[in-house]
Each structure stands twice: as structure tokens, then as C-alpha cells.
Amino acid sequence: MFFLIKYLIRLWRRRQQPQQPAETEPEASSREPRTRARRVAPAGPSAAARGPLAVLAHELRYDLKTSLRNPRARFVTFLFPVLLLVIFNSAFGGGHTNIAGQQITLARFYVPGIMTLSIVMGSYGMLVQSITVLRETGVLKRRRATPVPPGILIAGQALTTVVTVGITVAILLAVAKVGYGIGFAPGAIAAIACTGVLATLACACVGFLVSSLIGSPEAAMPVVQATMLPLWFLSGVFIPMSNLSAGLRAVGDAFPVEHAANSLHLASVSSSFGGALDGTDLLVLAAWALGAAALAAWRFSWLPSTAKA
């Protein structure tokens, strides 16, 4: 009864209030969108107004989000190298081999080997496929029409590969330490970072070059597999170089994968920064990066292969 009386009183008071004129309603509704628009207005200048570094940071953030939101890319980039490390160490980790005159277990040998594999897959394999798909589907053509300079677009892709590969290498180092007790000295980790960045840039430049030679998205994966798989066995990734013949070692030595693997293997048995770096390997990686970048800039196209510029 109390609630019924309270409801009737509220209803009577509502009827006693004067009604607003109808002509004021459009004015109020017209003011609401303007108020709402002012609330969502940007608080500061855009990335383009802040300079090229801000545009590059914006492009890097966009490319990273695009890469990390792809489930297949996350598995291949982050989980697949860890699975390989676990499988190889569980099956063959008890053996021994020689690196730089030191005898080590195969469990330690496979850690820098799988690091090399993750660098090549993350920078070369994924980049060849993504650039080919973006170009042949017309995405690169539409992005080229934006005010963003082409150098920013390319640099964003290259830096994205460096960041993703760095995350993968850090995960492998953590798994090796926690799961198998295989640690690296601080100087060796710094050398691994330097070698990894240079190897990633070299493989990324090769990836831009190879993507310019592929005419369809369907051909990207077979080309990547055909070029990567033989090098795993000729470059000291799965098999120690001392177990290969002189002819096979000469073939592997002609490609950057062997030099990246050799530098990372050297870091696995060295405790100092200088002792974990090989000048010849770094020069070869730098030469591959510069040569592939020059050829990729000459061959690179923003248009699909079926389009006529």
C-alpha cells in the first residue's frame, strides 16, 4: 500500500510539471551532435604533423598489430621454433660436437641453430609471403596512394621483423635456460643481439628481393620452402658443419644463413662480447644486406604483376 501511494504521488507531480515547447526539441537535438563531436575530437596533432619519426612509429605499431593478430603468423614465428628446440633436444641432445675447438653437447648446439632458423623464418619466410600477398591483392597499391612515403612503409615492415624476431630469440633463450639449464654470458647475449639484428636485416632485404620475383600468392610458400629447407642442412642449423663434406660446406658458405649460424654458435661457447663475434661473418651479412637492398629497390613494385604501370 505504501508503494502504491508513493507511485500515485510521483505520477501526480509529473503531470503538474509544465511541458516544454515542441520547437525547442530540434534545437536541443541539434546541439547534441556538436557536443558529441567535440568530445571525440583529437586532443593533439596527428602523426604526420609530428614528423617522419612519428609516422614511422605509427607504421611500426600498425604492422606489429597486423602481424600479431594473425594466428598462423603467431604459431610459425613464436611457437614453432620452441617446438623444434624441444623435439631436437629430446631426441638428439645427448650427443656431442665441436664448436671453435670446444666440445659441447648437441643440446647447446641446437639452441643457436634454432635461433638462426627463427631469424630466417621470421624475416625472410614470413616477409616473402606477406609482401607477395599484399602486392598481388592490391593492398600495396592502395597504401602507396596514401601520403605516407614509401620508405616509411618499407622501414615499418623491416622493423616489424626485427621486433618479432627479437621476441622469438628471447623466448628461446628463456626456454633453454629454464628447460635445459643452458645459459649464456651477458657478453654473449649482447653479441647474439648484434648478430641477430644484422642477420634479420640481411634476410629481410633478401625477402624483399625474392618477393619481387614471385608473380602470385600461391607460389610464395613453395618458393620459401624450396629456398629455406636445403639451407637448414647446409648451414649448421640441424647438422654440425664438421659432419659435412668440403663441397657441401662451400655451398652453405655462399649464403648468409651459414654465417648467421656460425656467429650464433660462436656466442654459445664464448663468455665475452668480442670473443662471441666473428668479423668475417658480420661483413658477409652486411654485404648480403646491402646487395639485396640495392637489387630489391630496383626490382620492387607496388602494383600487382597483372597490372600495367
Secondary structure, 3 states (H helix, E strand, C coil): CHHHHHHHHHHHHHHHCCCCCCCHHHHHHHHHHHHHHHHHCCCCCCCHHHCHHHHHHHHHHHHHHHHHCCHHHHHHHHHHHHHHHHHHHHHHCCCEEEECCEEEEHHHHHHHHHHHHHHHHHHHHHHHHHHHHHHHCCHHHHHHCCCCCHHHHHHHHHHHHHHHHHHHHHHHHHHHHHHHCCCCCHHHHHHHHHHHHHHHHHHHHHHHHHHCCCCCHHHHHHHHHHHHHHHHHHCCCCCCHHHCCHHHHHHHHCCHHHHHHHHHHHHHCCCCCCCCCCHHHHHHHHHHHHHHHHHHHHHCCCCCCCCCC
